[in-house]
Amino acid sequence: MQPWRTSSMGHLAGLFLLIVPLTCSRIWGAAGHSLPACHEQLEFRCRDGSCIPRLSVCDGHKHCEDGSDEHRCGHPWCKKDEFACRSRRCISLHFLCDGVDSCGDGSDEASCMNCTAAGFFSCGLSDACLPGNKLCDGRIDCKDGRDESGELCGWSQPRPQTSPACTASEFQCGDGQCIRQTWRCDHTPDCSDGSDENNCDQNECQVNNGGCSHRCVDLPMGYLCDCPDNMRLVGDSQCEEVNTCLENDMCDQLCVRKNDGVTCGCHKDYEMNPTTGECKAKGDEAQLVFTSSKGLQWLSITGTEYTELAPYLPGPGPVAALASNRTLYWARQGRGSIYRVSMDGNPQDSVLVMKVQGSVSGLAVDWIHQLLYWSSMENGSVNVGLLDGSAQRRLITGLDKPSAVAVDPLQGLLFWTQCGVSSKIERASLAGRDRVALVTSSIRHPVALSLDMPRQLLYWVDQGMRTISRVNLEGRHRKTVVESNGYLDRPFGLAVFEGFVYWSEEVTRSICRANKHNGKLNFQVLLSNATSPGGVAIIQPVLQPNGPSVCGHTRMVCQHECVVNLLSESPEFSCSPTETEHNKSLEIPAISRTVPESTLSDPTFAGILSLIMFLSVLLVGMALWWWREEFRPSRSLAEQSFSLKESQDPLINQGPPISPNTCLIKETLLKLDG
């Protein structure tokens, strides 16, 4: 063998023996100390690669060894129109200083001006406290304009900064006041400045069609609105299509128009009485529950049975029911506590579900999403919370004495009444969006709401008008079904079931019912001498049917579960993924079951592994070339040298020869697995 060959191969072997252990130790070290990937949303990666909870970042304490979690903390992490909580949560500025801990750590209410008195609203840090009547009045009083924001007032577009414009059916007086168009030029001044009686010789129909939705008829003095034959006039100026079924009220539930007549039917959970044509609920008889100064009391819907359910819960407050487990939710009038009690358990086992700000004037249960809605007159708000009381928040604010709520989760609709200066009934989505006014005229003091689910009608009792009326869910086809009959002087609670409306009345101390189409029919006093009767609820499973969940926005139906998040900036209703999609998202790639995903994705490790592969192939190739050149002359010498190499070369194991490349990968995998 030539000396230079021996020397060069010695150097190559030495270099090989030096590089391979160093490289393998680097790989093993990297594998042994590699950290798992940080959870992108929940964790923060320190510069040394370790993971800490995101809530620990910029909290004034070093949690990373290198202190990288406290670097760059001068940069805000929330948007320009958001408030940065100490808990790292971002909330809308409109939730700042509103008396509710929206941050979860109280930082949004710290250092706020004291606006805790009932009827006042805070403009935020170092700004004014406003009386409640200045909210949503069309004029900006807070420096940041939050008192007129669309989110607070439920307006889809910014309001003008002057007196709100009158509707098409109204006349605007010189002082900005709005009156009915039909009051103009009627020889009686209705505007404070008398401007409604000026220029009465003009043709009013030439200006905005007199506010009429269809035909405007000019008269020698004034004008009137007229409708086509298939429509009727509503509210002096608006025409709506005549609904034969609702106009005649011949059917309890389903109604199909055929030529000149109608055919009645019942929903699947009801059966029709062949004699009377009434739709009667299947299953057990319904039960009527009402509150009074003597506590929660139970009454059969026919008035034949009566008992005290929970005498230790006195007070004529609102009450709502969850029919699936026969649970009642109750609040004492003028108080801020909501209780839960089971009709089948021990009445003494009542539970305080939650304490709320202000008193509770109305209650409603969303049986699909397991939510509780309530109104508060003092706070001027409609609120929402989980049925277990673990979370609550204000949903709609700036209202004028909201007195009652109702909910239809199958349609994704929330309803409420206001009985202040401008009484009205409004509707919105379950998340408080898409706000629409349903009833704004001929309404004085609405105190209770109830839904006729089979017919999709909304009923309300008006203490000022002494009437019970109804309207469809779009605000049309209004009808007064019960007029003052001596038992509507001071009504409180209201419920609709089968063919009847039920209500409580304080002056006569009675629980009454009447035909839901025409209150003059089937009027009955179910119970008299009830001491201060209050809210009314009827327990029957058919009143809360199951169905596809409308998730937050109207007409957005979830095929699977609807997930509700009340702790975000605004209430979030989101459809959960299908079971298949959920399982797919949890599947782990086969390779990650052997090698941690973080190691495979580490660019440092990938580079080292590539270098080892390249060097191994290169050295093996050089060794084979040297062996071929060195031992080609003599076969016996080659065999002898091979035997020597088998016993001395540390890269060759005893037994069948194995590729160095294969050995390295296998050893690396074993090391990483270990």
C-alpha positions in Angstrom: 0.0 0.0 0.0 1.3 3.5 -0.9 2.1 5.7 2.1 0.2 8.7 0.9 -2.9 6.6 0.6 -2.5 5.2 4.1 -2.0 8.7 5.5 -5.0 10.3 3.7 -7.3 7.5 4.7 -6.1 7.8 8.3 -7.0 11.5 8.2 -10.4 10.8 6.6 -11.2 8.2 9.2 -10.2 10.5 12.0 -12.3 13.3 10.6 -15.2 10.9 10.1 -14.9 9.7 13.7 -14.8 13.3 14.9 -17.7 14.7 12.9 -20.2 11.8 13.4 -20.2 11.8 17.3 -20.4 15.6 17.4 -23.2 15.7 15.0 -25.1 12.8 16.6 -24.7 14.5 20.1 -26.1 17.7 18.6 -29.1 15.8 17.2 -29.7 13.9 20.4 -29.3 17.0 22.4 -31.7 18.9 20.2 -34.2 16.0 20.4 -33.8 15.6 24.1 -34.3 19.3 24.8 -36.8 20.3 22.0 -39.9 21.9 23.4 -43.4 21.2 22.2 -45.0 23.9 20.0 -46.8 26.6 21.9 -50.6 26.8 21.6 -51.0 29.8 19.3 -54.0 31.3 21.0 -53.4 30.4 24.7 -49.6 30.5 25.0 -46.7 32.9 24.4 -43.3 31.6 23.2 -40.3 33.0 25.0 -37.1 33.7 23.1 -35.5 30.6 24.7 -38.4 28.5 23.2 -40.3 27.8 26.4 -44.1 28.4 26.6 -46.0 30.5 29.1 -49.7 31.4 29.4 -50.6 34.5 27.3 -52.3 36.0 30.4 -48.9 36.2 32.0 -47.5 38.5 29.2 -47.0 42.1 30.2 -48.3 41.6 33.7 -45.3 43.3 35.4 -43.6 40.0 36.3 -41.0 38.0 34.4 -42.1 34.5 33.6 -39.6 33.8 30.8 -36.1 33.3 32.0 -34.9 35.9 29.5 -37.7 38.3 30.4 -39.0 38.4 26.8 -42.6 38.3 28.1 -42.2 41.8 29.5 -40.6 43.3 26.3 -42.6 45.6 24.0 -45.4 46.0 26.5 -45.8 49.7 25.7 -47.6 48.8 22.5 -51.4 48.3 23.0 -52.8 45.0 21.8 -56.4 46.2 21.4 -57.9 48.1 18.5 -58.4 51.9 18.5 -62.0 51.7 19.6 -61.4 49.1 22.3 -60.4 49.2 25.9 -57.5 47.1 27.0 -58.3 45.2 30.2 -55.6 44.2 32.7 -56.6 40.6 32.0 -55.5 41.2 28.3 -59.2 41.0 27.2 -60.3 43.7 24.7 -63.8 45.1 25.1 -65.8 47.8 23.3 -65.4 51.3 24.8 -69.2 51.3 25.2 -68.8 48.7 28.0 -66.4 51.1 29.9 -67.9 52.5 33.1 -71.3 51.0 32.6 -71.5 49.4 36.0 -70.9 45.9 34.7 -67.5 44.0 35.1 -67.0 43.2 31.4 -63.2 42.6 31.8 -63.6 40.0 34.5 -61.0 41.8 36.6 -62.9 45.0 37.3 -60.4 47.1 35.3 -63.1 48.5 33.0 -64.9 50.0 36.0 -61.9 51.2 38.0 -61.3 55.0 38.2 -64.8 55.7 36.7 -66.9 58.6 37.8 -69.6 57.6 40.3 -72.7 57.2 38.1 -74.2 54.4 40.1 -77.4 56.2 40.9 -80.5 54.8 39.2 -81.3 56.5 35.9 -77.8 57.8 35.2 -75.3 56.9 32.5 -71.5 57.3 32.5 -69.7 58.8 29.5 -66.5 57.1 30.6 -63.3 58.1 32.3 -63.2 61.7 33.4 -66.4 62.6 31.6 -69.9 63.5 32.6 -72.7 61.5 34.1 -75.9 61.9 32.1 -79.5 61.5 33.1 -81.1 58.5 31.4 -83.4 60.7 29.3 -80.5 62.0 27.4 -79.6 58.6 26.0 -80.5 58.1 22.3 -82.3 61.5 22.1 -80.6 62.4 18.8 -78.0 64.8 20.4 -74.5 63.9 21.4 -73.7 64.7 25.0 -70.7 62.5 25.7 -67.4 63.6 24.2 -66.9 60.3 22.4 -70.6 60.2 21.3 -71.3 56.9 23.0 -74.7 58.1 24.2 -75.9 58.1 20.6 -74.0 55.1 19.3 -75.8 52.6 17.1 -74.6 49.8 19.4 -76.2 51.4 22.4 -79.3 52.7 20.8 -79.8 49.8 18.3 -79.8 52.1 15.2 -78.3 50.8 12.0 -77.3 54.3 10.9 -76.1 57.4 12.7 -78.9 59.6 13.9 -79.1 63.3 13.0 -77.8 65.6 15.7 -81.1 67.5 15.8 -84.6 66.5 16.6 -85.4 63.2 15.0 -87.3 63.5 11.7 -90.9 62.6 11.7 -92.2 59.6 9.8 -94.1 59.7 6.6 -97.4 59.4 8.5 -96.6 62.4 10.7 -96.4 66.2 10.4 -93.5 68.0 11.8 -94.4 71.2 13.7 -92.4 74.3 13.6 -90.8 73.4 16.9 -89.8 69.9 15.8 -92.7 68.1 17.4 -94.3 65.3 15.4 -98.1 64.8 15.2 -100.3 62.7 13.1 -100.9 63.9 9.5 -104.6 63.5 10.0 -104.5 66.1 12.7 -103.3 68.7 10.3 -105.9 71.3 9.2 -108.7 69.9 11.3 -109.6 73.3 12.8 -107.8 72.3 16.1 -104.2 73.4 16.7 -102.2 70.3 17.9 -98.7 71.8 17.6 -97.7 74.1 20.4 -97.0 76.8 17.8 -100.2 76.2 15.8 -98.2 75.4 12.7 -100.4 72.4 11.9 -103.3 74.8 11.0 -101.2 77.0 8.6 -101.5 76.9 4.8 -104.6 74.7 4.9 -105.8 75.7 1.5 -103.0 73.7 -0.2 -103.3 70.2 -1.6 -101.6 68.1 1.1 -101.5 65.1 -1.2 -98.9 66.9 -3.4 -96.4 66.7 -0.6 -95.0 63.2 0.1 -98.4 61.8 -1.0 -99.8 63.1 2.4 -97.8 60.3 4.1 -100.2 57.7 2.7 -98.7 54.4 1.7 -101.1 54.0 -1.3 -103.9 56.5 -2.3 -104.2 60.0 -1.0 -107.6 61.8 -1.3 -107.6 65.6 -1.1 -110.6 67.2 0.7 -111.8 70.8 0.8 -110.4 70.8 4.3 -107.6 68.3 4.9 -107.2 64.9 3.2 -107.5 61.2 3.9 -105.7 58.0 3.0 -107.4 55.2 1.1 -106.5 51.6 0.3 -107.3 49.1 -2.6 -110.1 46.6 -2.2 -107.8 43.8 -1.0 -106.2 45.9 1.7 -107.2 47.8 4.8 -106.1 51.1 6.4 -103.9 50.8 9.5 -102.9 53.8 11.7 -104.6 56.4 9.4 -102.0 56.2 6.7 -100.7 52.6 6.0 -102.4 49.9 4.0 -101.8 46.3 4.6 -103.0 43.1 2.9 -106.1 41.6 4.4 -105.4 38.2 5.9 -108.6 36.2 5.7 -107.5 33.8 8.4 -106.5 36.5 10.9 -109.4 38.7 9.9 -112.0 36.1 10.6 -110.1 34.2 13.4 -111.9 31.0 12.7 -109.0 28.7 13.4 -107.0 28.1 16.6 -103.8 27.2 14.7 -103.3 26.2 11.1 -105.4 28.0 8.5 -105.5 27.3 4.7 -107.4 29.6 2.4 -109.4 27.9 -0.3 -111.4 29.9 -2.7 -114.0 31.8 -0.5 -113.5 29.7 2.6 -110.8 28.4 5.0 -109.8 25.0 6.3 -108.5 24.6 9.8 -105.9 22.3 11.2 -103.6 21.6 14.2 -99.9 21.2 14.7 -98.5 17.7 15.4 -98.4 18.1 19.2 -102.1 19.0 19.2 -105.3 17.2 18.3 -108.5 18.8 17.0 -111.7 18.5 18.9 -114.2 17.1 16.3 -117.1 19.0 17.8 -115.7 22.5 18.6 -112.7 22.5 16.1 -110.4 23.6 19.0 -106.8 22.4 19.1 -106.0 20.6 22.3 -102.5 19.8 23.5 -101.5 16.2 23.8 -100.2 14.8 27.0 -100.8 15.9 30.6 -103.0 18.8 31.4 -101.3 22.2 31.5 -100.7 24.0 34.8 -100.9 27.7 35.4 -98.4 29.2 37.9 -98.6 32.8 39.2 -96.9 34.9 41.7 -98.5 36.8 44.6 -97.8 38.3 47.9 -98.4 34.8 49.4 -95.7 33.3 47.2 -95.7 31.1 44.1 -99.1 29.4 43.5 -100.4 26.7 41.2 -103.8 26.6 39.4 -105.3 24.2 36.9 -106.1 25.9 33.6 -109.8 25.2 34.2 -109.7 26.6 37.7 -110.8 23.4 39.4 -107.6 22.9 41.4 -105.5 25.3 43.4 -102.5 25.1 45.8 -99.7 27.1 47.2 -96.4 26.0 45.5 -93.8 28.0 47.4 -95.3 30.3 50.1 -91.8 31.3 51.3 -91.2 33.2 48.0 -93.6 36.1 48.4 -94.0 39.0 45.9 -96.0 39.6 42.7 -93.0 39.6 40.4 -92.4 38.2 36.9 -92.2 34.4 36.4 -91.0 32.2 33.5 -90.8 28.4 33.1 -88.5 25.8 31.5 -91.0 23.1 30.6 -88.5 20.3 29.9 -87.7 19.9 33.6 -90.6 21.8 35.1 -88.4 24.5 36.5 -89.7 28.0 37.4 -87.6 31.2 37.3 -89.0 34.0 39.5 -88.0 37.5 40.5 -89.6 39.6 43.2 -91.0 42.9 41.9 -88.6 45.8 42.5 -85.7 43.5 43.5 -82.6 42.3 41.7 -82.5 38.6 42.5 -83.6 35.8 40.3 -84.5 32.4 41.8 -85.1 28.9 40.5 -87.4 26.3 42.0 -88.5 22.9 40.7 -92.2 22.0 40.6 -91.5 18.4 41.2 -88.9 18.7 44.0 -89.1 20.1 47.5 -90.4 23.7 47.2 -88.0 24.7 50.0 -85.0 23.8 47.8 -85.1 27.1 45.9 -81.8 28.4 44.4 -80.6 31.9 44.0 -79.6 31.8 40.3 -78.1 35.3 40.1 -78.0 38.8 41.5 -78.5 41.5 38.8 -78.1 45.2 38.7 -81.4 47.0 39.1 -84.8 45.3 39.6 -86.3 42.7 37.3 -89.5 43.8 35.5 -89.9 40.9 33.0 -88.5 37.4 32.5 -88.4 34.9 29.6 -86.6 31.5 29.1 -84.9 30.5 25.9 -85.3 26.8 26.1 -83.2 26.0 23.0 -80.0 27.9 23.9 -80.5 27.6 27.7 -80.6 31.4 28.3 -82.6 33.7 30.5 -83.7 37.1 29.3 -84.9 39.9 31.6 -85.8 43.6 31.5 -84.8 46.2 34.0 -86.7 49.5 34.3 -84.1 51.3 36.4 -81.3 50.5 34.0 -83.3 50.9 30.9 -82.0 47.6 29.6 -82.8 44.1 28.3 -80.3 41.6 29.7 -79.3 38.0 29.0 -77.6 35.3 31.2 -77.0 31.6 31.2 -79.7 29.5 33.0 -77.2 28.3 35.5 -76.3 31.9 36.4 -72.6 31.5 35.5 -72.6 34.5 33.1 -74.7 37.6 32.5 -74.5 40.8 30.5 -76.5 43.8 29.3 -77.8 43.2 25.8 -79.8 46.3 24.8 -79.5 49.6 26.7 -80.9 53.1 26.5 -84.5 51.9 26.7 -87.4 54.0 28.3 -88.8 51.8 31.2 -88.7 48.3 29.6 -91.4 46.3 31.3 -91.6 42.9 29.7 -89.7 40.4 27.5 -90.6 37.4 25.4 -88.5 35.1 23.2 -89.0 32.8 20.3 -85.7 30.9 19.9 -87.0 28.8 17.0 -87.2 32.0 14.9 -84.3 33.6 16.7 -86.4 36.6 17.9 -86.4 38.6 21.1 -89.3 41.0 22.0 -89.7 43.7 24.7 -92.0 46.5 25.7 -91.3 50.1 26.8 -93.8 51.9 28.9 -92.1 55.3 29.3 -92.9 58.6 27.5 -93.0 56.9 24.1 -94.4 53.4 24.7 -93.7 50.8 22.1 -93.0 47.2 21.4 -89.8 46.2 19.6 -88.1 43.2 18.2 -84.4 42.1 17.7 -82.3 39.0 17.2 -81.3 36.9 20.2 -77.9 38.7 20.1 -79.7 42.1 20.2 -79.1 43.0 16.6 -81.5 43.8 13.7 -83.7 46.0 15.9 -87.3 46.7 14.6 -90.2 48.6 16.1 -93.4 46.6 15.8 -96.0 48.7 17.7 -95.6 52.5 18.1 -99.1 53.9 18.1 -102.3 53.5 20.2 -100.2 52.0 23.0 -99.9 53.5 26.5 -98.6 51.2 29.2 -97.8 47.7 28.1 -96.8 45.5 31.1 -96.7 41.9 29.8 -96.0 39.9 26.6 -96.8 36.4 25.5 -96.3 34.5 22.3 -98.9 32.3 20.5 -96.2 29.9 19.1 -98.5 27.9 16.8 -99.9 31.0 15.1 -96.8 33.1 15.3 -98.6 36.0 17.0 -97.4 38.3 19.8 -100.0 39.3 22.5 -99.6 42.1 25.0 -101.7 43.6 27.8 -101.9 47.4 28.0 -102.6 48.7 31.5 -103.2 52.2 30.2 -105.6 51.2 27.4 -107.1 48.3 29.5 -106.9 46.0 26.6 -105.3 42.8 25.4 -104.1 43.0 21.7 -102.1 41.0 19.3 -99.9 41.5 16.2 -97.9 39.2 14.0 -94.2 39.0 14.3 -93.7 41.5 11.6 -95.9 44.1 13.3 -98.9 43.7 11.0 -102.5 42.4 11.3 -103.0 44.1 14.7 -106.2 43.3 16.6 -107.6 44.1 20.0 -109.0 40.8 21.4 -110.1 41.7 24.9 -111.4 45.2 25.8 -112.0 46.7 29.3 -114.6 44.4 30.9 -114.1 45.3 34.6 -111.2 42.8 34.9 -108.5 44.8 33.1 -108.2 47.8 35.4 -104.7 46.9 36.5 -103.5 43.7 34.8 -100.0 42.4 35.4 -99.2 38.9 33.9 -100.2 37.4 30.6 -100.1 33.9 29.0 -101.5 32.3 25.8 -102.4 28.7 25.5 -104.6 26.7 23.1 -107.7 28.9 22.5 -107.4 31.3 25.5 -105.5 34.2 26.9 -104.9 34.2 30.6 -104.1 37.2 32.8 -103.8 38.4 36.4 -105.6 41.5 37.7 -104.7 43.3 40.8 -107.8 45.4 41.5 -110.3 42.5 41.4 -107.5 40.2 42.8 -108.3 37.6 40.2 -106.9 35.2 37.6 -109.0 35.3 34.4 -109.2 33.9 30.9 -111.0 34.6 27.7 -111.2 33.5 24.0 -107.9 34.5 22.3 -109.8 35.6 19.1 -112.7 37.4 20.8 -112.5 38.2 24.5 -116.3 38.6 24.7 -116.5 34.8 24.3 -115.7 32.2 27.0 -114.8 34.8 29.6 -114.1 33.2 33.0 -112.7 34.1 36.4 -110.6 31.1 37.3 -109.6 32.4 40.8 -110.8 35.3 42.9 -109.5 36.7 46.2 -105.8 36.2 45.1 -103.7 38.6 47.1 -101.8 40.9 44.8 -101.4 38.5 41.8 -98.4 39.1 39.6 -96.7 37.2 36.8 -98.4 34.3 35.0 -96.8 31.3 33.3 -98.3 28.1 31.8 -96.3 24.8 32.1 -96.8 22.4 29.1 -94.1 20.9 26.9 -95.9 21.8 23.7 -95.3 25.5 24.5 -91.6 25.0 24.1 -91.1 22.7 21.1 -87.7 21.5 20.0 -86.4 22.3 16.5 -83.4 23.6 14.5 -81.6 26.3 16.4 -81.6 29.8 15.0 -78.1 30.9 16.0 -78.0 34.6 16.9 -79.0 36.2 13.6 -82.6 35.7 12.4 -83.0 33.0 9.8 -79.5 31.6 10.3 -80.3 28.0 11.3 -77.7 25.6 12.9 -77.9 22.0 11.8 -76.0 21.1 15.0 -75.4 22.7 18.3 -75.4 26.5 18.7 -72.6 27.7 21.0 -73.3 30.9 23.0 -70.5 33.1 24.3 -71.6 35.9 26.6 -68.1 37.0 27.7 -66.9 38.4 24.3 -67.2 42.0 23.4 -70.7 41.4 22.1 -72.8 38.2 22.5 -71.6 35.5 20.0 -73.8 32.8 18.7 -71.9 30.3 16.5 -72.7 27.0 15.0 -70.5 24.1 16.2 -68.8 22.0 13.5 -70.3 18.7 12.5 -69.2 15.5 14.3 -67.3 14.4 11.3 -65.5 17.7 10.9 -64.7 17.7 14.6 -63.2 14.3 14.5 -61.1 15.1 11.4 -59.7 18.2 13.2 -58.5 15.9 16.1 -56.7 13.4 13.8 -52.9 13.4 14.2 -50.6 12.7 11.1 -49.1 9.2 11.3 -45.5 10.6 11.4 -46.2 12.7 14.5 -47.1 9.6 16.4 -43.4 8.6 16.2 -41.6 11.9 16.0 -42.9 15.0 17.8 -44.3 17.5 15.3 -42.3 20.4 16.8 -39.1 18.5 16.1 -40.0 17.8 12.5 -40.9 21.3 11.9 -37.8 22.7 13.5 -35.6 24.2 10.7 -32.4 23.6 12.8 -33.1 20.0 13.1 -34.0 19.6 9.5 -30.7 21.3 8.4 -28.6 19.0 10.7 -30.3 15.9 9.5 -29.7 16.9 5.9 -26.0 17.6 6.6 -25.6 14.1 8.3 -27.2 12.4 5.3 -24.9 14.2 2.9 -21.7 13.5 4.9 -22.7 9.9 5.5 -23.2 9.3 1.7 -20.0 11.1 0.9 -17.8 9.2 3.4 -19.3 5.8 2.5 -18.6 6.6 -1.1 -15.0 7.6 -0.4 -14.5 4.5 1.8 -15.7 2.2 -1.0 -13.4 3.9 -3.5 -10.4 3.6 -1.2 -11.2 -0.1 -0.5 -11.5 -0.9 -4.2 -8.3 0.9 -5.1 -6.3 -0.5 -2.1 -7.2 -4.2 -2.4 -7.8 -4.7 -6.1 -4.4 -6.5 -6.8 -4.8 -9.4 -4.5 -8.0 -11.2 -3.6 -6.5 -12.9 -0.5 -5.2 -9.6 0.8 -8.6 -8.0 0.3 -10.2 -10.8 2.3 -7.6 -10.4 5.1 -8.0 -6.6 5.2 -11.8 -7.0 5.3 -11.5 -9.3 8.3 -9.4 -6.7 10.1 -11.9 -3.9 9.3 -14.7 -6.0 10.7 -13.0 -6.2 14.1 -11.7 -2.6 14.3 -14.0 -0.2 12.4 -16.5 1.3 14.9 -18.9 2.2 12.1 -19.5 -1.5 11.1 -21.5 -3.7 13.5 -20.9 -7.4 13.9 -23.1 -9.4 11.5 -24.5 -8.4 8.1 -23.2 -5.0 7.0 -25.8 -2.1 7.6 -25.8 1.2 5.8 -24.4 4.0 8.1 -27.3 6.2 6.8 -29.9 3.7 8.0 -28.2 3.3 11.4 -28.2 7.0 12.0 -31.9 7.5 11.2 -32.9 4.5 13.3 -30.8 5.6 16.3 -32.1 9.2 16.0 -35.7 7.9 16.0 -35.1 5.7 19.0 -33.5 8.6 20.8 -36.3 10.9 20.0 -38.9 8.3 21.1 -37.1 7.8 24.3 
